[in-house]
């Protein structure tokens, strides 16, 4: 089965913002110019997998294999908002928010962060944004749930709360006296694609379980514009499958 074949990514949480590396500790990286994705592997020895890895993310999902994948059970609860502009993305701390259950495996939610346009595509289509919900099991396995966001008529209530206090410049995490419900980010249906992948930012570590929800979530044009005033183009180019299979839950 897919989940038994995945390697375990034993990544240290301290000193590494999962999905967004602390550039002050290793080579400074970005999304354009001499520090952009094409140059990541040259910025630090720690980033070698960004060029040599064979299970890199994000990918374009054009074909998939129907499989008996376990359902995704989100056991999230409301938490106080901690938000940071880390110089690459807007990220929310969520280590008290609960867990994701995938079959017999349980993963603690650590944080979620943003990219625009989406990292990852379906049949060549990139969405307006993507939220990455980053989890970790007791054994150290990372599991990322990707939620696509696309411009529509309806604003997202959680995004509205986040954008009210979104830091415009990079800095330290900010705590706010407001409760957020991460369930408001999730679509009504939890059908998904699953594949073996990596972090989408340096050091591009592999052994990450990726679960991409098929149903996108709506955000308003105003919400999208608000985010793109701060970040636009903070998305890694699509990576080669290198023979990997993508599995579909239905």
C-alpha positions as CSV (number, residue, x, y, z in Angstrom):
1,X,0.0,0.0,0.0
2,X,1.0,3.6,-0.6
3,X,1.4,4.5,3.1
4,X,3.6,1.6,3.9
5,X,6.0,2.5,1.1
6,X,6.7,6.0,2.2
7,X,10.1,6.8,3.8
8,X,10.1,8.4,7.2
9,X,11.3,12.0,7.2
10,X,13.0,12.5,10.6
11,X,13.4,16.3,10.4
12,X,14.2,18.4,13.4
13,X,11.4,20.8,14.1
14,X,13.6,23.2,16.1
15,X,15.5,25.5,13.8
16,X,13.3,24.6,10.8
17,X,10.0,26.1,9.9
18,X,8.5,23.0,8.2
19,X,7.8,24.0,4.6
20,X,9.7,27.3,5.1
21,X,13.3,27.1,6.1
22,X,15.0,29.6,8.3
23,X,17.3,31.3,5.8
24,X,19.4,33.0,8.4
25,X,20.8,29.6,9.5
26,X,21.8,28.3,6.0
27,X,21.9,29.8,2.5
28,X,19.6,32.7,1.9
29,X,17.0,31.7,-0.7
30,X,14.0,33.2,-2.5
31,X,11.8,32.8,-5.5
32,X,13.5,34.9,-8.1
33,X,16.9,35.9,-9.4
34,X,20.1,34.4,-8.1
35,X,18.5,33.0,-5.0
36,X,15.5,31.5,-6.9
37,X,14.5,27.8,-7.2
38,X,17.0,27.2,-10.1
39,X,19.8,28.1,-7.7
40,X,18.7,26.6,-4.4
41,X,21.0,23.6,-4.6
42,X,24.0,26.0,-5.0
43,X,23.2,28.1,-2.0
44,X,24.1,25.5,0.6
45,X,25.3,21.9,0.8
46,X,22.1,21.3,2.9
47,X,20.0,22.1,-0.2
48,X,21.5,19.5,-2.5
49,X,18.2,17.5,-2.8
50,X,16.6,20.5,-4.4
51,X,18.5,19.5,-7.6
52,X,19.3,15.8,-7.0
53,X,16.1,14.5,-5.4
54,X,13.9,12.1,-7.2
55,X,10.7,12.6,-5.2
56,X,10.4,16.4,-5.2
57,X,7.3,18.6,-4.8
58,X,5.2,20.2,-6.0
59,X,3.9,18.2,-9.0
60,X,1.3,18.4,-11.8
61,X,-1.4,15.7,-11.2
62,X,-2.5,14.7,-14.7
63,X,-3.1,11.0,-14.2
64,X,-3.8,8.9,-11.1
65,X,-4.4,5.4,-9.9
66,X,-7.6,4.7,-8.1
67,X,-6.7,3.1,-4.7
68,X,-8.4,2.1,-1.5
69,X,-6.9,5.0,0.5
70,X,-8.0,5.6,4.1
71,X,-10.3,8.5,4.8
72,X,-8.9,11.7,6.2
73,X,-10.3,12.6,9.6
74,X,-9.6,16.1,10.7
75,X,-9.8,16.5,14.5
76,X,-9.1,20.2,14.7
77,X,-10.2,22.6,17.5
78,X,-10.2,26.4,17.8
79,X,-6.9,28.0,18.9
80,X,-5.6,31.5,19.6
81,X,-4.0,33.1,16.5
82,X,-0.3,33.2,16.2
83,X,0.8,34.6,12.8
84,X,4.1,35.5,11.2
85,X,5.5,36.9,8.0
86,X,8.7,34.8,7.8
87,X,10.0,36.4,4.6
88,X,8.7,33.7,2.3
89,X,5.1,33.2,3.3
90,X,2.4,34.0,5.8
91,X,2.4,31.2,8.4
92,X,0.2,30.3,11.4
93,X,1.3,28.3,14.4
94,X,-1.2,25.5,15.1
95,X,0.5,23.0,17.3
96,X,-2.4,23.1,19.8
97,X,-5.1,22.7,17.1
98,X,-5.4,18.9,17.0
99,X,-4.7,16.0,14.7
100,X,-5.2,14.4,11.4
101,X,-6.1,10.7,11.4
102,X,-5.2,8.7,8.3
103,X,-6.2,5.1,8.8
104,X,-4.3,3.9,11.8
105,X,-1.8,6.8,11.6
106,X,-2.2,10.0,13.6
107,X,-0.4,13.3,12.8
108,X,-0.2,16.4,15.0
109,X,-0.9,19.6,13.1
110,X,2.1,21.9,13.5
111,X,1.4,24.9,11.3
112,X,-0.2,26.1,8.0
113,X,1.1,28.5,5.5
114,X,0.3,30.1,2.1
115,X,1.5,30.2,-1.5
116,X,0.2,32.1,-4.5
117,X,-0.2,30.9,-7.1
118,X,-0.7,27.4,-5.9
119,X,2.2,25.0,-5.5
120,X,1.0,22.0,-7.5
121,X,-1.4,21.8,-10.3
122,X,-4.3,19.6,-11.6
123,X,-4.2,18.8,-15.3
124,X,-1.8,21.7,-15.7
125,X,-4.0,24.2,-13.9
126,X,-2.5,26.1,-11.0
127,X,-5.1,27.6,-8.6
128,X,-5.0,31.2,-7.2
129,X,-3.6,30.1,-3.9
130,X,-2.9,27.0,-1.8
131,X,-2.8,26.4,2.0
132,X,-0.4,23.8,3.2
133,X,-1.4,22.1,6.5
134,X,1.8,20.6,7.9
135,X,1.5,17.6,10.3
136,X,4.0,15.3,12.0
137,X,3.5,11.9,13.6
138,X,5.1,10.6,16.8
139,X,7.6,8.7,14.7
140,X,8.7,11.9,12.9
141,X,6.8,11.3,9.6
142,X,5.7,14.5,7.9
143,X,2.2,14.7,6.3
144,X,1.1,17.8,4.3
145,X,-2.5,18.4,3.3
146,X,-2.8,20.8,0.4
147,X,-6.0,22.9,0.1
148,X,-6.5,24.8,-3.1
149,X,-8.2,28.2,-3.0
150,X,-9.7,29.9,-6.0
151,X,-11.4,33.2,-6.5
152,X,-15.1,33.1,-6.2
153,X,-18.1,35.1,-4.9
154,X,-17.8,34.0,-1.3
155,X,-15.1,35.1,1.1
156,X,-13.6,32.6,3.4
157,X,-14.3,33.5,7.1
158,X,-11.0,32.2,8.4
159,X,-9.0,34.0,5.8
160,X,-10.9,37.2,6.7
161,X,-9.7,36.9,10.3
162,X,-6.1,36.2,9.2
163,X,-5.9,39.0,6.7
164,X,-7.1,41.6,9.3
165,X,-3.8,41.1,11.1
166,X,-1.5,39.9,8.3
167,X,2.0,41.3,8.8
168,X,3.1,43.2,5.7
169,X,6.8,42.8,6.4
170,X,8.9,39.9,7.7
171,X,9.3,39.9,11.5
172,X,8.6,37.9,14.7
173,X,5.5,35.9,15.3
174,X,2.5,37.9,16.5
175,X,0.0,36.6,19.0
176,X,-3.6,37.9,18.9
177,X,-6.5,37.7,21.2
178,X,-8.8,36.0,18.7
179,X,-9.7,32.3,18.2
180,X,-9.4,30.7,14.8
181,X,-11.2,27.6,13.6
182,X,-9.0,25.8,11.0
183,X,-11.9,23.6,10.0
184,X,-13.2,26.7,8.1
185,X,-10.3,26.1,5.6
186,X,-11.5,22.7,4.7
187,X,-13.8,21.9,1.8
188,X,-17.0,19.9,2.4
189,X,-15.6,16.8,0.6
190,X,-12.3,15.2,1.6
191,X,-11.5,13.2,-1.5
192,X,-7.8,13.4,-2.2
193,X,-4.7,12.5,-4.2
194,X,-1.8,11.0,-2.4
195,X,1.9,10.7,-3.4
196,X,5.4,10.6,-2.1
197,X,7.1,13.9,-2.1
198,X,9.3,16.5,-0.4
199,X,9.3,19.9,1.2
200,X,8.7,22.5,-1.4
201,X,11.3,24.9,0.0
202,X,15.0,24.4,1.0
203,X,16.3,21.9,2.1
204,X,13.7,20.1,-0.1
205,X,13.8,17.0,2.2
206,X,12.0,14.0,0.9
207,X,10.0,11.3,2.7
208,X,6.9,13.6,3.0
209,X,3.4,12.2,2.6
210,X,1.3,14.5,0.4
211,X,-2.4,14.6,0.4
212,X,-4.0,17.0,-2.1
213,X,-7.7,17.7,-1.5
214,X,-9.6,17.6,-4.8
215,X,-12.3,20.2,-3.9
216,X,-11.0,23.8,-3.8
217,X,-12.2,26.4,-1.3
218,X,-13.5,29.8,-2.4
219,X,-12.0,33.1,-1.5
220,X,-13.1,36.5,-2.6
221,X,-11.3,38.6,-5.2
222,X,-10.6,41.2,-2.4
223,X,-9.0,38.5,-0.2
224,X,-6.8,37.3,-3.0
225,X,-5.8,40.9,-3.8
226,X,-5.0,41.5,-0.1
227,X,-2.6,38.6,0.0
228,X,-1.0,39.4,-3.3
229,X,-0.1,42.8,-2.1
230,X,2.3,41.0,0.3
231,X,3.2,37.8,-1.6
232,X,2.8,36.8,-5.2
233,X,5.0,34.3,-7.0
234,X,6.1,32.5,-3.8
235,X,5.6,29.1,-5.4
236,X,8.2,26.6,-6.5
237,X,8.0,25.4,-10.2
238,X,6.5,22.0,-10.8
239,X,8.8,19.0,-10.4
240,X,9.2,15.8,-12.4
241,X,7.4,12.7,-11.2
242,X,10.4,10.5,-12.0
243,X,8.2,7.4,-12.2
244,X,6.1,8.1,-9.1
245,X,2.5,7.1,-9.1
246,X,-0.2,9.4,-7.8
247,X,-3.1,7.6,-6.0
248,X,-6.7,8.8,-6.0
249,X,-9.2,8.1,-3.2
250,X,-12.0,7.5,-5.6
